[in-house]
Amino acid sequence: MALLVSTHLDELRAAGVQRAAAPAMTYVDDQVHITVVLPARGLNLSMRPVIRMFNRERGRPPERPPGSCGR
């Protein structure tokens, strides 16, 4: 297990992200979770990241405005 807050690919590799099965993103900043998990996922497409979202609105899918295309 490693504690890492980085988006640098070299640091993610050094932490062993390419071998991680399910890294847990539990830092207090949702934006950090998103910016870390995207490059980490690029290094390991089979991992299943677990992300703790503190802002519940950010974790919801966007709503479609009334009358929008693709209903």
C-alpha positions as a Python dict, from the first residue, in 0.01 Angstrom:
ca = {
    (1, 'M'): (0, 0, 0),
    (2, 'A'): (130, 347, -86),
    (3, 'L'): (7, 694, 1),
    (4, 'L'): (47, 906, -308),
    (5, 'V'): (-104, 1227, -437),
    (6, 'S'): (50, 1275, -778),
    (7, 'T'): (-44, 1292, -1143),
    (8, 'H'): (314, 1238, -1261),
    (9, 'L'): (337, 909, -1448),
    (10, 'D'): (685, 830, -1313),
    (11, 'E'): (563, 867, -955),
    (12, 'L'): (250, 660, -1024),
    (13, 'R'): (467, 385, -1173),
    (14, 'A'): (705, 399, -876),
    (15, 'A'): (405, 356, -643),
    (16, 'G'): (306, 41, -835),
    (17, 'V'): (-18, 165, -989),
    (18, 'Q'): (28, -69, -1285),
    (19, 'R'): (-7, -363, -1041),
    (20, 'A'): (-294, -220, -834),
    (21, 'A'): (-625, -406, -840),
    (22, 'A'): (-839, -140, -671),
    (23, 'P'): (-663, 178, -558),
    (24, 'A'): (-865, 382, -308),
    (25, 'M'): (-882, 757, -360),
    (26, 'T'): (-962, 896, -14),
    (27, 'Y'): (-798, 1240, -11),
    (28, 'V'): (-1022, 1529, 103),
    (29, 'D'): (-1031, 1698, -240),
    (30, 'D'): (-1258, 1551, -509),
    (31, 'Q'): (-1066, 1726, -788),
    (32, 'V'): (-747, 1553, -673),
    (33, 'H'): (-925, 1217, -696),
    (34, 'I'): (-1026, 1284, -1054),
    (35, 'T'): (-687, 1417, -1164),
    (36, 'V'): (-502, 1123, -1007),
    (37, 'V'): (-732, 842, -1121),
    (38, 'L'): (-732, 936, -1492),
    (39, 'P'): (-356, 898, -1553),
    (40, 'A'): (-344, 600, -1314),
    (41, 'R'): (-618, 429, -1515),
    (42, 'G'): (-414, 492, -1829),
    (43, 'L'): (-130, 290, -1676),
    (44, 'N'): (-357, 5, -1568),
    (45, 'L'): (-678, -45, -1764),
    (46, 'S'): (-781, -345, -1553),
    (47, 'M'): (-783, -160, -1219),
    (48, 'R'): (-1112, -71, -1053),
    (49, 'P'): (-1054, 258, -870),
    (50, 'V'): (-1253, 333, -556),
    (51, 'I'): (-1315, 705, -519),
    (52, 'R'): (-1453, 877, -208),
    (53, 'M'): (-1653, 1178, -328),
    (54, 'F'): (-1703, 1448, -66),
    (55, 'N'): (-1912, 1670, -295),
    (56, 'R'): (-2218, 1457, -368),
    (57, 'E'): (-2327, 1688, -652),
    (58, 'R'): (-2001, 1621, -841),
    (59, 'G'): (-2063, 1246, -825),
    (60, 'R'): (-2404, 1265, -992),
    (61, 'P'): (-2453, 1229, -1365),
    (62, 'P'): (-2536, 1557, -1542),
    (63, 'E'): (-2904, 1626, -1588),
    (64, 'R'): (-3040, 1686, -1934),
    (65, 'P'): (-3231, 2011, -1978),
    (66, 'P'): (-3597, 1977, -2083),
    (67, 'G'): (-3630, 1936, -2459),
    (68, 'S'): (-3270, 1823, -2509),
    (69, 'C'): (-3166, 1580, -2780),
    (70, 'G'): (-3090, 1215, -2711),
    (71, 'R'): (-3381, 1134, -2482),
}
